[in-house]
Structure formats: C-alpha cells, structure tokens
Amino acid sequence: MYNSSDNPCDSSPGPDNFIVVPVRGWEMAGYGILDGDCLTVDKTKLPSDGEMALVRYSDGEVIASVTYGGTLSILLLSTPYELLVLTPRDNPVIIGKVTRIQH
C-alpha cells in the first residue's frame, strides 16, 4: 500500500508527469518489488495488461499488476497469491504506469 504522507524516497522536484512512491509491504515480492523500494510512476502513461501501475480506489492506493476485463482488475502477488477485483463501485483510477524500480 502506498501512503503519500510518508515518502522516504527521493521526491525532489522533477517533471510534473512523474511521481516517486515508496513500497510498503511484501504483496509485490513475486514481481521483485520489495518493502522499502522506490517506484517511479509516469502519470502520462497507461499500463498494458500485466504491467505495473499506481491505482487509487475507494480503500486507498495500491501498486499492482493491471489486468483489464469488463471491470478493472488488479492482480496482487503475495504468498498465498491474492486477486483484488475492482469494480466501478470501487471508483478505480489509474494514476500512472510504473517505469522504474529502485531497490
């Protein structure tokens, strides 16, 4: 889960279309994204199926692999693997595509 109020990543001013966010938790370890990593998100790009994105929804924000269907579904990898399906009722919004992982 991403929490914009507690960002230990280098968020020095840069282009407005990028945001750097910290990873909290181990849900994405299956993708090699670990707790404490910093992710660069390009707010001008939408992810293709299977690509990582920062997604805002009614319960907060999450970094996840995106799969499109009749609804927007977000695949979270953890042990055991979980699938979080977001419907229009969850008000999902893709903030942008993850373009860089800094360990």
N, C-alpha and C positions, 0 to 999 in steps of 0.2 A: 504494500500500500504506500502510496506517495503522499507526503504531507508537506505542502508548500511552506508552512510556517517554520519548519525545522530543516533547513537545507545546508548541510555541511559541504556540499560540492562547490567548486569554483563557479560562482554565478556572476562574475564580473561583466560589466556591460558589453554587449555584443550586438549582432544583428537582431532586430526585433522578431524575426521569424524563427529564432532558436530559443530553447529553454533547456537548462541543465537541471536534472532532478535526481535525488538520491533514491536508492532502492532500500526499502525496509522489509525485512522478512526473507524467507527462503522459497517462496512459491515458484520462482522462476529459475531455480537452480538447475533444473533439467535442460535449460537453454544456456547454461553457463553464466547466468546473471545472478550475482550473489549479494547478500546483505552488505550494504556499505558501498556497493558500486555506484558510479555516477553515469547517468544516461543522457545523451544529447538528443533532444526531440526537435524535429523540424516541423514547425506548425503550418508550413505551406504544402506539405506532402501527406497524402493519404496512403496507408499501408495496403498492400495487396494481401490476398489470402495467405495466412501463415507468417506474415511479418509482424514485428513488434510495434506497439503503439501505446501512447498515454491516452487513457479513456476516462472521461468523467461520467458518472452516473449518480442516481439518487442517493446511494450509500457512500459516495466519496469518489476517489480516483484510484486507478489501477494501471499498472504496466502489464500488458498481456499480449499474447499472440492472437490476432484477429482472424475470425472466420466469418464470412458473410453468408447469409441464407435469407429466408423470409424475414428473419429478425437479425439484429446484430448480435452475434455470439462471441464471447471472449473465452479463449481457452487458457486456463491457468494450469501450469505443470507443477506438481509437488509430489510428495510421497505420502499417501497414495494420490494418484492423479485426480484432479477435480475438473469439472466443466461448469463454468458460470455462464448461464444463458441470459442475456439482457434483452428485454422486450421494449417496445415503445413506452410501456408503463414505467420503466426504469429511467427514462429520459437519457439514453446514452448519447454521448458526444465524443467523437474522436478529436483530441486536441492536436495530435500530430504523430508522425512516424518516428520511431527510434532509429537514429542514424549512426550512433556511436556508443560503445560501451567502454567505460574506463574502470579498470579493476584497481 
